[in-house]
Amino acid sequence: MTVVLKLGGSVITEKDEPETVDRAALSAAVTAIVESAVGDDIVIVHGGGSFGHHHAAEYGVSTTAGTHNVAGVQAIHGAMCRLNAAVVDALTDQGVPAVPVHPFSAATRDADGALSLPTDQITTLLDEGFVPVLHGDLVAHAGEGATVLSGDELVVELAPAVNADRVGVCSTVPGVLDEDGAVVDSIESFDAVAAVLGESDATDVSGGMAGKVRALLALSAPAVVFGPDALPAFLAGESPGTTITGDRGD
């Protein structure tokens, strides 16, 4: 079984404190991976949290607005590499054969915003017994310089490339919530939940929950959005939280 798992940046960092890892939360996530996903091929993607988002906001960079400012590019990418190193270190310390993969080194967007992400490296690493760990990053963008590449976009690209059997997105909330704060069991179109989808409650340049749902609706296979406490259940084969089965969105 092949699993693509995204750890939200807000899950593993103190998102309101620039470049601060939430060590307890990261440790809990690693423990769940070690205990529940042994024997599975797993690709891990993590978000930016307090590392990438603050720098991106400072330089006015998002998934659509780019920069040619070298200092800004170095600040954003450098911060994400530091967070990636912390995640990889936490995994390898527990015996997971994790290796870093930096999307900025290979991905591109064309002038229309279409993303191209070579995935042969990822599939080869999986075949060789490694656990690739990717992260939200910048991407070379024709006409824009460099724009943000979100972790959710990476999940959408990676899942079909590795023939993922399961896709999980671990967020700070137990799923997609309705107007009353209850978890929406399933989502089949963006319009059905557009009224209740808001932005993240901290600096987020990749679209918050609305952007997350839009991205996951593009998958042909179901994706599951759940909170940190449900990570072991997801890795054990359950479907906690919200299951998203899309029609490729709107």
N, C-alpha and C positions, 0 to 999 in steps of 0.2 A: 504493500500500500504506500502511495506517495501522498504526502501532506504538504500543503503550502500554508504556513502560519505567519500571520502578521501580528507583531506586538506593537500596539499603539504607543506613540511617543509619550503620551500622557500617562501611560501605564508604568513605564520604566524610568521616567524622569519626574522631577519636581517642576512642573511646567511653568510655574510663575517665578521660578528662581533660575536665572540664566546658567546654563551648563552645569546642572546639578542632577546626578543620577539618583534615583530612588533605589538605594541598594537593597532594601528589604523586598520591594516589589520585584526587582530584577531577579533576586535570589529565589523567590517563590516561583517565578515563571520558569527559571532554569530547572528547579527541582521537579516541577510538573513535566517538563520535557524529558528529563532523565528517567523519571519513574513511569511515564505513560507512553512514550513514543519509542522505546527501545525496539530495534528491529525494523522500524519504518524508515523509508527514505523521507527526509524532511528538508524543506527549504524554508528558511526563516527570513522574514523581512521586518525591519523595525522602522518606526516613524522618527520624526525629528525632535518632538517634545521641546524641552527648554534649550536644546543645542542649536538646531537649525532654524526654528521658526523666529526666534528673536532677531537673529542676524538678517534673515530674509526680510522681515518687517522693517528693520532699520534701513535697508538698502532699497526698499520698495519692490522686492522681487516676489513674484507669485508663479502659479502654473501658466499664466498668460502674459504677465508683465516681466520683461527681462532686464538685464543689465549688461553693460560693457565695462563696468568698473572692476578692475582687477582686484582691488582690495576687497570689494564686496564678494567676488567669486571665491577668493581665498578664505575669507571669514566664514562663509556659509559652508563650503565644502570641507574646510578644516575642522569646523565644529562637528559636522556629521561623521567625519573619520574618527574623531576622538570618541564619540558615543559608540560608534561601531566597534572600536577597539575594546571598550568597556564591556560590550555585550559578548563579543567573541571570547574575551578573557574569562568572563563569568561562565561561559559554556565549557571552555576547555578545562577550566579548573575542576569541573565536575565530570570530566572524561568524555565530553562530546567532541567529536572531531571537526570542530567548527573552523571555517576559513572565511576571511573577509572578501567581499566582492563589492567594488565601488562603481556604481552605475555611471558616474560622470566620465569615467575613462572610456566608455563605449557607446552610450546611448545618444541618440540625436532626435530632434524634432525638425520637421520640414516647415516651410513657410506657412502652411495651413495648420500647423500644430500637431500633425500626425506623428506619433512616437514610433521610433525604431529601436528595438533593444535586442542585440544579438544574444542568443541563449545557449549556443553550443557549449560555452564554458560551463554553464550551470549543469547541463545534462551530463557532461563529461565528469564534472566533480562528483555528482551523485553516483555515477557508475563506478567511480573509483573509491567510493566509501566515505566521501567528505560530506559535511553539512554546510552548504553555502549560506552565508549570512549577508544579505543585501540591506540597503537602507535608503530612505528618502534622501534625495541628493539634488544637485543641479544637473541640467542636461543642456548640451549645445543646441541652440535653437536658431535656425536660419532667420535672419532679419531681426532677431531680438537679443542676440548675444548668448546669454544663459538664463534659463528659467528654472523654476522648481519642478522637480520630478517627484511626485508623492509616492509614498509607500503603497497606497491603494492602487495607483496606476501600475506599479511593479507587480502586484498580486495578479492583476488582470492579464498582464503579459506573460507571467511565469506559469500560471496554472495550466493553460493549454499546452505550453511548451514542454512541460514535464509530465503531461498526462495525469494531473493531480486527481486523486480519488476524493479528496476532501480539502476544502478551503476554509480557514478559520481566521476571523479578525477579532483579536482580543482588545477591547476598548475599556474605558473607565466606567462605562455604564453596562447594565446587564443585558442590553440589546437596544434596538430602536424603540424609543418611548413615544406613547401617544400623548394627547393633551392632558390626560390625568396622571401621567407618569407611569403608566402600566406598559409592560413590554408587548410590542406588536409581535405576534407569533410568526407571521410570514408576510413577505412583501413580493408582489409580482409586477408592480409598475410604480414609477416615480410619482405619477399623478395621484395615486391612492394615498400617499403619505406626505405629499409636498407641503401641506398646511401645517404639519407638526414638526417638520425638520428645520432646525435652526442651526446657527453657527456654533462653533466651539466656544466655551466660556473662558478660554485663554487665547493668547496669540496663536492663530493658525492661518497659514497662508495657502493651505491646500483644500479648503472648502468645508471643513467641519464634517458633521454627520451627513449633511446633504451631499457633499462631494463623495463621501464614502459610499453611500447608497447608490448614487449614480454610477460610480465606478464598478461596483459589484453587480449591478444589473446587467453589465456588459458580458458577464460570464455565462457560458452555456451550461455550466454545472452549478448546483446550488452552493451558496456561501453562507456561513453562519457568523453572526455578530453576537458577542457575548462578553461578560465581564471577567475580570481576573480570577475570581473564585471558581468560575466554571471552566477554566482551562483544562484541568485534569479530566473533567467529564467529556469535553470535546475531543481530547486526545485519546480517550477510551472508546470513542465511536459514537457518542451521544450527540444530540443537536440542541444544546441549551440556547437560550436567548432567541434571536430572530433569524429565521431562515429566509434568505433572499434568492428567489428564483426568477430571473429576469426575462423580459422580452426585448432586451438591449436598450431599455430606457426610453427617454423622450428627448 
